Protein backbone atom coordinates (compact mmCIF):
# COMPACT_ATOMS: atom_id res chain seq x y z
CA UNK A 1 0.00 0.00 0.00
CA UNK A 2 1.32 3.46 -0.93
CA UNK A 3 2.12 5.43 2.25
CA UNK A 4 0.16 8.66 2.71
CA UNK A 5 2.86 10.87 4.17
CA UNK A 6 4.16 14.34 3.35
CA UNK A 7 6.88 16.77 4.38
CA UNK A 8 6.09 20.44 3.75
CA UNK A 9 8.76 23.14 3.96
CA UNK A 10 7.53 26.64 4.58
CA UNK A 11 4.76 24.85 6.39
CA UNK A 12 3.74 27.86 8.49
CA UNK A 13 3.10 30.15 5.51
CA UNK A 14 -0.48 30.72 4.37
CA UNK A 15 -0.12 28.25 1.49
CA UNK A 16 1.91 25.85 3.62
CA UNK A 17 -0.72 25.75 6.34
CA UNK A 18 -3.57 25.24 3.86
CA UNK A 19 -1.60 22.43 2.23
CA UNK A 20 -0.92 20.74 5.55
CA UNK A 21 -4.59 20.89 6.54
CA UNK A 22 -5.75 19.65 3.12
CA UNK A 23 -3.38 16.69 3.20
CA UNK A 24 -4.26 15.90 6.81
CA UNK A 25 -7.95 15.81 5.91
CA UNK A 26 -7.08 13.46 3.05
CA UNK A 27 -5.49 11.06 5.53
CA UNK A 28 -1.82 11.98 5.24
CA UNK A 29 0.67 11.94 8.03
CA UNK A 30 2.23 15.41 7.84
CA UNK A 31 5.59 16.85 8.88
CA UNK A 32 5.59 20.66 8.95
CA UNK A 33 8.99 22.22 8.30
CA UNK A 34 9.45 25.65 9.86
CA UNK A 35 12.22 28.06 10.75
CA UNK A 36 10.80 30.32 13.48
CA UNK A 37 8.25 30.23 16.31
CA UNK A 38 8.46 26.66 17.53
CA UNK A 39 5.49 27.12 19.87
CA UNK A 40 3.15 28.09 17.01
CA UNK A 41 4.44 25.25 14.83
CA UNK A 42 3.97 22.66 17.58
CA UNK A 43 0.47 23.97 18.23
CA UNK A 44 -0.36 23.72 14.53
CA UNK A 45 0.97 20.16 14.34
CA UNK A 46 -1.26 19.16 17.26
CA UNK A 47 -4.25 20.71 15.48
CA UNK A 48 -3.47 18.73 12.33
CA UNK A 49 -3.88 15.53 14.34
CA UNK A 50 -6.60 16.57 16.78
CA UNK A 51 -8.83 18.64 14.51
CA UNK A 52 -8.03 17.65 10.92
CA UNK A 53 -7.51 13.91 11.06
CA UNK A 54 -3.80 13.50 10.37
CA UNK A 55 -2.75 10.04 11.62
CA UNK A 56 0.61 11.53 12.58
CA UNK A 57 1.74 15.16 12.62
CA UNK A 58 4.96 16.77 13.71
CA UNK A 59 6.78 20.08 13.42
CA UNK A 60 10.47 20.13 12.50
CA UNK A 61 12.64 23.20 12.72
CA UNK A 62 15.20 23.61 9.94
CA UNK A 63 17.03 26.37 8.11
CA UNK A 64 16.85 24.95 4.60
CA UNK A 65 19.79 27.08 3.52
CA UNK A 66 21.98 24.64 5.46
CA UNK A 67 22.53 21.15 4.09
CA UNK A 68 23.02 19.59 7.53
CA UNK A 69 19.74 20.95 8.84
CA UNK A 70 17.90 19.73 5.76
CA UNK A 71 19.35 16.24 6.17
CA UNK A 72 18.32 16.22 9.83
CA UNK A 73 14.80 17.42 8.95
CA UNK A 74 14.34 14.66 6.39
CA UNK A 75 15.63 12.06 8.84
CA UNK A 76 13.25 13.28 11.56
CA UNK A 77 10.33 13.15 9.11
CA UNK A 78 11.17 9.55 8.23
CA UNK A 79 11.45 8.62 11.91
CA UNK A 80 8.16 10.33 12.78
CA UNK A 81 6.06 9.30 9.78
CA UNK A 82 7.73 6.27 8.30
CA UNK A 83 8.72 6.59 4.65
CA UNK A 84 7.76 10.02 3.36
CA UNK A 85 6.19 9.84 -0.10
CA UNK A 86 5.47 13.51 -0.84
CA UNK A 87 7.82 16.48 -0.51
CA UNK A 88 6.33 19.96 -0.89
CA UNK A 89 9.00 22.64 -1.25
CA UNK A 90 7.17 25.77 -0.17
CA UNK A 91 9.77 27.80 1.74
CA UNK A 92 10.70 31.21 0.39
CA UNK A 93 11.50 34.80 1.29
CA UNK A 94 11.52 38.19 -0.43
CA UNK A 95 14.18 40.87 -0.03
CA UNK A 96 13.02 43.48 -2.54
CA UNK A 97 15.22 46.27 -3.81
CA UNK A 98 15.93 47.94 -7.17
CA UNK A 99 18.46 45.91 -9.13
CA UNK A 100 21.24 48.50 -9.11
CA UNK A 101 20.91 48.89 -5.33
CA UNK A 102 20.55 45.22 -4.38
CA UNK A 103 23.26 43.96 -2.06
CA UNK A 104 25.13 40.70 -2.36
CA UNK A 105 23.57 39.63 0.94
CA UNK A 106 20.02 40.23 -0.37
CA UNK A 107 20.77 38.29 -3.53
CA UNK A 108 22.40 35.40 -1.67
CA UNK A 109 19.81 35.08 1.10
CA UNK A 110 16.89 34.78 -1.32
CA UNK A 111 18.73 32.47 -3.70
CA UNK A 112 19.92 30.28 -0.82
CA UNK A 113 16.43 29.95 0.64
CA UNK A 114 14.43 29.49 -2.56
CA UNK A 115 16.78 27.66 -4.93
CA UNK A 116 19.55 26.13 -2.82
CA UNK A 117 16.99 25.05 -0.23
CA UNK A 118 14.85 23.35 -2.86
CA UNK A 119 17.93 21.60 -4.25
CA UNK A 120 19.00 20.33 -0.83
CA UNK A 121 15.48 19.15 0.06
CA UNK A 122 14.96 17.40 -3.26
CA UNK A 123 18.32 15.67 -3.08
CA UNK A 124 17.98 14.50 0.52
CA UNK A 125 14.46 13.24 -0.22
CA UNK A 126 15.47 11.44 -3.42
CA UNK A 127 18.47 9.79 -1.77
CA UNK A 128 16.30 8.37 1.01
CA UNK A 129 13.08 7.47 -0.80
CA UNK A 130 12.86 3.77 -1.64
CA UNK A 131 9.27 3.48 -2.84
CA UNK A 132 7.68 3.51 -6.28
CA UNK A 133 5.44 6.60 -6.34
CA UNK A 134 7.27 9.50 -4.78
CA UNK A 135 6.21 13.06 -5.44
CA UNK A 136 8.19 16.30 -5.30
CA UNK A 137 5.99 19.37 -5.64
CA UNK A 138 7.92 22.62 -5.92
CA UNK A 139 6.16 25.93 -5.36
CA UNK A 140 6.88 28.41 -8.12
CA UNK A 141 5.92 32.00 -8.91
CA UNK A 142 4.34 33.67 -11.93
CA UNK A 143 7.10 36.27 -11.70
CA UNK A 144 9.59 33.51 -12.50
CA UNK A 145 8.08 33.66 -15.99
CA UNK A 146 7.29 37.33 -16.49
CA UNK A 147 9.52 39.02 -13.90
CA UNK A 148 8.74 42.11 -11.82
CA UNK A 149 10.47 45.24 -10.64
CA UNK A 150 12.65 45.16 -7.51
CA UNK A 151 12.60 41.38 -7.26
CA UNK A 152 15.40 40.11 -9.47
CA UNK A 153 16.70 37.86 -6.68
CA UNK A 154 13.33 36.20 -6.00
CA UNK A 155 12.24 35.93 -9.63
CA UNK A 156 15.59 34.45 -10.69
CA UNK A 157 15.54 31.93 -7.86
CA UNK A 158 11.99 30.83 -8.65
CA UNK A 159 12.92 30.51 -12.33
CA UNK A 160 15.72 28.24 -11.17
CA UNK A 161 13.18 26.12 -9.35
CA UNK A 162 11.22 25.67 -12.59
CA UNK A 163 14.40 24.48 -14.33
CA UNK A 164 15.23 22.25 -11.37
CA UNK A 165 11.81 20.63 -11.71
CA UNK A 166 12.29 19.93 -15.41
CA UNK A 167 15.69 18.32 -14.85
CA UNK A 168 14.63 16.20 -11.89
CA UNK A 169 11.45 15.09 -13.66
CA UNK A 170 13.71 13.37 -16.20
CA UNK A 171 16.35 12.08 -13.80
CA UNK A 172 14.12 10.74 -11.03
CA UNK A 173 11.34 9.18 -13.12
CA UNK A 174 9.70 6.75 -13.03
CA UNK A 175 9.95 6.28 -9.24
CA UNK A 176 9.59 9.97 -8.37
CA UNK A 177 7.63 12.57 -10.34
CA UNK A 178 8.44 16.26 -9.98
CA UNK A 179 6.07 19.15 -10.71
CA UNK A 180 6.08 22.90 -10.12
CA UNK A 181 2.86 24.41 -8.76
CA UNK A 182 2.82 28.13 -9.48
CA UNK A 183 0.34 30.34 -7.61
CA UNK A 184 -1.00 33.47 -9.24
CA UNK A 185 -2.57 36.30 -7.24
CA UNK A 186 -3.30 34.38 -4.07
CA UNK A 187 -4.90 36.20 -1.16
CA UNK A 188 -2.12 35.74 1.39
CA UNK A 189 -0.77 38.16 3.97
CA UNK A 190 2.39 38.73 1.91
CA UNK A 191 0.51 39.43 -1.34
CA UNK A 192 -1.98 41.64 0.47
CA UNK A 193 0.80 43.77 1.91
CA UNK A 194 2.78 43.91 -1.34
CA UNK A 195 -0.14 45.11 -3.45
CA UNK A 196 -2.04 46.98 -0.73
CA UNK A 197 -5.11 44.81 -1.18
CA UNK A 198 -6.67 46.28 1.94
CA UNK A 199 -7.59 49.22 -0.30
CA UNK A 200 -10.88 48.30 -1.98
CA UNK A 201 -9.93 49.93 -5.28
CA UNK A 202 -6.69 47.93 -5.50
CA UNK A 203 -8.44 44.67 -4.76
CA UNK A 204 -11.19 45.44 -7.29
CA UNK A 205 -8.62 46.27 -9.98
CA UNK A 206 -6.81 42.95 -9.47
CA UNK A 207 -10.06 40.98 -9.41
CA UNK A 208 -11.14 42.59 -12.69
CA UNK A 209 -7.86 41.51 -14.31
CA UNK A 210 -8.39 37.82 -13.52
CA UNK A 211 -10.75 35.93 -15.85
CA UNK A 212 -12.32 33.99 -12.97
CA UNK A 213 -13.10 37.30 -11.29
CA UNK A 214 -11.46 36.75 -7.91
CA UNK A 215 -8.14 36.40 -6.18
CA UNK A 216 -7.09 32.85 -5.44
CA UNK A 217 -7.14 31.33 -2.00
CA UNK A 218 -4.35 29.30 -0.39
CA UNK A 219 -6.89 26.47 -0.46
CA UNK A 220 -6.94 26.62 -4.27
CA UNK A 221 -3.21 25.96 -4.34
CA UNK A 222 -3.48 23.29 -1.66
CA UNK A 223 -6.17 21.51 -3.65
CA UNK A 224 -3.92 21.32 -6.68
CA UNK A 225 -1.08 19.97 -4.55
CA UNK A 226 -3.34 17.29 -3.10
CA UNK A 227 -4.45 16.29 -6.61
CA UNK A 228 -0.88 16.04 -7.90
CA UNK A 229 0.18 14.05 -4.84
CA UNK A 230 -2.33 11.28 -5.48
CA UNK A 231 -1.02 7.84 -6.45
CA UNK A 232 -1.31 7.26 -10.15
CA UNK A 233 -1.25 10.95 -11.11
CA UNK A 234 0.11 11.11 -14.67
CA UNK A 235 1.77 14.53 -14.46
CA UNK A 236 5.52 15.05 -14.46
CA UNK A 237 7.90 17.90 -15.28
CA UNK A 238 5.20 20.52 -15.72
CA UNK A 239 4.70 24.02 -14.36
CA UNK A 240 1.04 24.08 -13.31
CA UNK A 241 -0.37 27.59 -12.83
CA UNK A 242 -3.09 28.13 -10.25
CA UNK A 243 -3.99 31.67 -11.22
CA UNK A 244 -7.59 31.86 -12.44
CA UNK A 245 -6.42 32.33 -16.03
CA UNK A 246 -4.51 35.54 -15.32
CA UNK A 247 -1.32 34.41 -17.03
CA UNK A 248 -1.99 31.74 -19.67
CA UNK A 249 1.23 30.32 -21.09
Backbone torsions as a table, in degrees:
resi	resn	phi	psi	omega
1	UNK	NA	135.3	-179.4
2	UNK	-69.2	125.4	179.9
3	UNK	-67.6	142.0	178.4
4	UNK	-103.5	84.3	-175.7
5	UNK	-142.0	145.4	-176.8
6	UNK	-146.9	144.2	171.3
7	UNK	-114.7	126.9	-176.9
8	UNK	-120.2	117.1	172.4
9	UNK	-88.2	155.0	-171.3
10	UNK	64.3	32.0	-170.7
11	UNK	-71.6	-9.2	178.4
12	UNK	-102.8	3.6	172.8
13	UNK	-73.9	170.2	178.9
14	UNK	-59.0	-47.7	179.7
15	UNK	-70.3	-38.8	178.6
16	UNK	-61.0	-43.9	-179.8
17	UNK	-66.4	-43.0	177.9
18	UNK	-62.3	-38.6	178.3
19	UNK	-65.4	-44.2	179.7
20	UNK	-61.5	-43.8	179.3
21	UNK	-65.3	-44.1	-179.5
22	UNK	-60.5	-44.9	179.8
23	UNK	-69.1	-38.1	176.8
24	UNK	-60.0	-44.6	179.7
25	UNK	-65.6	-24.0	177.5
26	UNK	-86.4	1.8	175.6
27	UNK	98.4	11.4	180.0
28	UNK	-81.6	143.0	158.5
29	UNK	-75.8	136.5	-169.9
30	UNK	-129.5	130.5	169.6
31	UNK	-108.8	124.0	-177.9
32	UNK	-100.6	112.2	174.9
33	UNK	-83.2	135.1	-179.7
34	UNK	-145.8	166.7	179.5
35	UNK	-116.1	-34.3	-176.6
36	UNK	-127.1	165.6	172.7
37	UNK	57.0	72.1	-179.3
38	UNK	-61.9	-37.0	-178.2
39	UNK	-61.2	-45.8	179.3
40	UNK	-65.0	-39.2	-179.3
41	UNK	-66.8	-42.0	178.4
42	UNK	-64.6	-39.8	178.7
43	UNK	-63.7	-42.2	179.0
44	UNK	-64.6	-42.0	178.4
45	UNK	-61.0	-40.5	177.7
46	UNK	-62.9	-39.1	179.3
47	UNK	-66.0	-35.1	178.0
48	UNK	-58.9	-39.6	179.4
49	UNK	-80.3	-45.9	-171.6
50	UNK	-78.5	-32.7	-173.7
51	UNK	-111.2	-24.1	-172.1
52	UNK	-117.8	2.1	169.3
53	UNK	88.9	8.1	178.1
54	UNK	-63.2	128.9	178.1
55	UNK	-65.7	-31.2	171.0
56	UNK	-141.7	146.7	176.1
57	UNK	-151.5	135.9	178.0
58	UNK	-147.6	156.6	176.8
59	UNK	-112.1	135.1	-176.4
60	UNK	-130.0	119.7	177.5
61	UNK	-79.8	134.3	175.8
62	UNK	-161.1	140.2	168.2
63	UNK	-94.6	105.1	-171.5
64	UNK	-72.7	-3.2	172.1
65	UNK	-73.6	-11.7	-174.6
66	UNK	-114.0	118.7	-176.6
67	UNK	-54.3	-45.2	-177.2
68	UNK	-61.6	-38.3	179.4
69	UNK	-71.5	-33.9	175.7
70	UNK	-64.9	-46.1	179.2
71	UNK	-59.7	-41.2	179.3
72	UNK	-67.0	-38.5	178.0
73	UNK	-62.1	-46.9	-179.8
74	UNK	-62.7	-42.3	178.3
75	UNK	-61.9	-43.7	178.8
76	UNK	-63.3	-37.8	178.5
77	UNK	-63.9	-42.1	179.0
78	UNK	-64.6	-40.5	178.9
79	UNK	-64.9	-42.7	-175.4
80	UNK	-77.8	-31.5	-173.3
81	UNK	-113.2	-11.3	-164.3
82	UNK	84.2	-163.1	-178.5
83	UNK	-62.1	128.4	178.1
84	UNK	-87.0	127.5	-177.5
85	UNK	-98.8	-26.6	-174.9
86	UNK	-124.1	127.9	171.8
87	UNK	-112.8	125.2	174.6
88	UNK	-112.0	114.5	179.2
89	UNK	-93.1	94.4	-175.6
90	UNK	-113.1	-2.3	-175.5
91	UNK	-71.9	143.2	177.3
92	UNK	-173.5	157.9	176.0
93	UNK	-140.3	159.4	173.1
94	UNK	-117.4	139.6	170.5
95	UNK	-135.9	79.5	-171.3
96	UNK	-76.5	141.2	174.3
97	UNK	-169.9	148.6	174.7
98	UNK	-54.7	145.1	-174.0
99	UNK	-52.5	-47.4	-175.0
100	UNK	-70.9	-14.0	179.2
101	UNK	-104.5	-8.1	-174.9
102	UNK	-65.9	135.3	-179.0
103	UNK	-87.3	160.7	175.2
104	UNK	-58.9	-39.1	-178.5
105	UNK	-63.7	-39.9	179.2
106	UNK	-67.9	-40.0	176.0
107	UNK	-62.6	-49.1	-173.1
108	UNK	-69.5	-37.9	-177.9
109	UNK	-65.4	-42.9	-179.7
110	UNK	-69.6	-46.7	178.5
111	UNK	-59.4	-43.5	-177.8
112	UNK	-64.3	-38.3	-179.2
113	UNK	-74.4	-49.1	-172.2
114	UNK	-78.6	-51.1	-172.2
115	UNK	-93.8	-51.8	179.0
116	UNK	-61.5	-42.1	179.6
117	UNK	-60.6	-43.1	177.6
118	UNK	-63.0	-41.4	178.1
119	UNK	-60.3	-48.9	-179.4
120	UNK	-60.9	-45.6	-177.5
121	UNK	-64.2	-45.0	178.9
122	UNK	-61.2	-43.2	-176.2
123	UNK	-68.4	-44.5	179.8
124	UNK	-64.6	-38.5	176.7
125	UNK	-63.7	-50.0	-175.5
126	UNK	-64.7	-35.3	179.0
127	UNK	-67.1	-29.9	-174.8
128	UNK	-93.9	-31.3	-173.3
129	UNK	-67.0	129.5	-178.2
130	UNK	-118.2	2.6	-176.5
131	UNK	-84.1	-161.9	-174.4
132	UNK	-116.5	-14.8	-177.9
133	UNK	-135.4	61.2	176.1
134	UNK	-78.1	154.6	178.7
135	UNK	-133.3	131.8	167.1
136	UNK	-117.0	121.9	-179.7
137	UNK	-119.4	108.2	-177.6
138	UNK	-94.9	131.7	176.9
139	UNK	-82.0	129.3	-179.6
140	UNK	-108.5	-158.2	178.2
141	UNK	-156.1	137.8	176.5
142	UNK	-57.1	-33.5	-179.2
143	UNK	-69.3	-12.4	171.6
144	UNK	-67.9	-21.6	-179.8
145	UNK	-96.3	-45.5	-173.1
146	UNK	-106.9	-10.8	-179.7
147	UNK	74.3	172.7	172.0
148	UNK	-161.6	163.3	178.9
149	UNK	-71.4	146.1	172.1
150	UNK	67.3	15.4	-178.7
151	UNK	-135.8	36.0	-176.0
152	UNK	-62.1	-32.5	179.6
153	UNK	-67.1	-48.8	-178.1
154	UNK	-67.7	-47.0	-177.7
155	UNK	-62.9	-41.2	179.3
156	UNK	-65.5	-41.6	179.9
157	UNK	-65.6	-42.5	178.3
158	UNK	-67.0	-35.1	174.5
159	UNK	-62.9	-36.9	174.8
160	UNK	-62.0	-36.3	177.6
161	UNK	-64.3	-39.4	177.1
162	UNK	-61.3	-43.2	178.4
163	UNK	-67.2	-39.2	176.6
164	UNK	-57.8	-45.1	178.4
165	UNK	-57.7	-46.8	-177.1
166	UNK	-62.8	-40.1	179.6
167	UNK	-68.5	-47.7	-177.4
168	UNK	-67.7	-31.2	178.2
169	UNK	-60.1	-31.0	177.7
170	UNK	-84.2	-38.9	-175.9
171	UNK	-76.4	-35.5	-172.0
172	UNK	-95.1	-15.3	176.7
173	UNK	-66.6	151.0	4.9
174	UNK	-91.3	-4.5	-174.6
175	UNK	-72.2	-34.1	-178.1
176	UNK	-128.2	126.5	172.8
177	UNK	-99.2	150.7	-174.3
178	UNK	-133.8	127.5	-176.8
179	UNK	-138.3	144.0	169.6
180	UNK	-95.9	132.4	172.9
181	UNK	-110.5	115.9	-174.2
182	UNK	-109.5	111.1	176.5
183	UNK	-73.3	148.1	170.7
184	UNK	-92.6	-130.3	177.0
185	UNK	-80.8	92.4	-177.9
186	UNK	-101.6	136.8	-173.6
187	UNK	-78.9	75.8	176.8
188	UNK	-109.0	168.8	178.8
189	UNK	-61.9	-40.9	-178.1
190	UNK	-66.0	-45.2	179.6
191	UNK	-66.6	-40.2	178.9
192	UNK	-60.1	-41.4	179.0
193	UNK	-70.9	-41.1	-176.9
194	UNK	-62.6	-42.4	-174.5
195	UNK	-106.8	12.6	177.5
196	UNK	49.9	54.5	-176.5
197	UNK	-78.1	-4.5	171.9
198	UNK	-69.0	-21.2	175.1
199	UNK	-81.9	121.4	-173.0
200	UNK	-56.8	-37.1	-177.4
201	UNK	-68.6	-35.1	177.3
202	UNK	-66.8	-46.4	179.3
203	UNK	-61.0	-44.1	-179.3
204	UNK	-62.5	-38.9	179.8
205	UNK	-64.1	-43.5	178.5
206	UNK	-65.8	-44.0	-180.0
207	UNK	-60.5	-37.9	179.9
208	UNK	-68.1	-23.3	-178.2
209	UNK	-84.1	-9.4	-176.0
210	UNK	-103.5	123.6	-176.4
211	UNK	-53.1	-35.2	178.9
212	UNK	-79.8	-2.7	168.8
213	UNK	78.4	15.3	178.4
214	UNK	-155.2	159.7	169.2
215	UNK	-71.8	153.4	175.5
216	UNK	-76.3	163.7	175.8
217	UNK	-110.7	151.8	171.7
218	UNK	-53.1	-28.6	179.4
219	UNK	-69.1	-28.3	175.3
220	UNK	-64.1	-43.2	178.8
221	UNK	-68.1	-43.2	-180.0
222	UNK	-61.2	-37.9	178.4
223	UNK	-63.4	-38.7	176.8
224	UNK	-66.5	-41.0	178.4
225	UNK	-61.3	-44.3	179.7
226	UNK	-62.2	-39.8	177.7
227	UNK	-62.4	-47.6	-177.1
228	UNK	-68.4	-24.1	-179.7
229	UNK	-78.2	-14.0	-173.5
230	UNK	-65.5	142.3	173.7
231	UNK	-56.8	139.0	178.5
232	UNK	87.1	-4.2	-179.0
233	UNK	-63.5	125.6	-173.7
234	UNK	-98.4	54.5	178.3
235	UNK	-130.1	131.9	-178.9
236	UNK	-154.9	136.2	172.7
237	UNK	78.2	6.2	-174.4
238	UNK	-96.6	160.9	170.8
239	UNK	-110.3	102.4	-175.0
240	UNK	-94.0	117.1	179.8
241	UNK	-88.9	131.9	174.2
242	UNK	-114.3	84.8	-167.7
243	UNK	-142.8	11.8	178.5
244	UNK	66.4	15.9	179.6
245	UNK	89.2	8.8	-177.2
246	UNK	-64.5	-36.6	-174.3
247	UNK	-132.6	72.4	177.9
248	UNK	-65.4	141.7	-177.0
249	UNK	-146.1	NA	NA
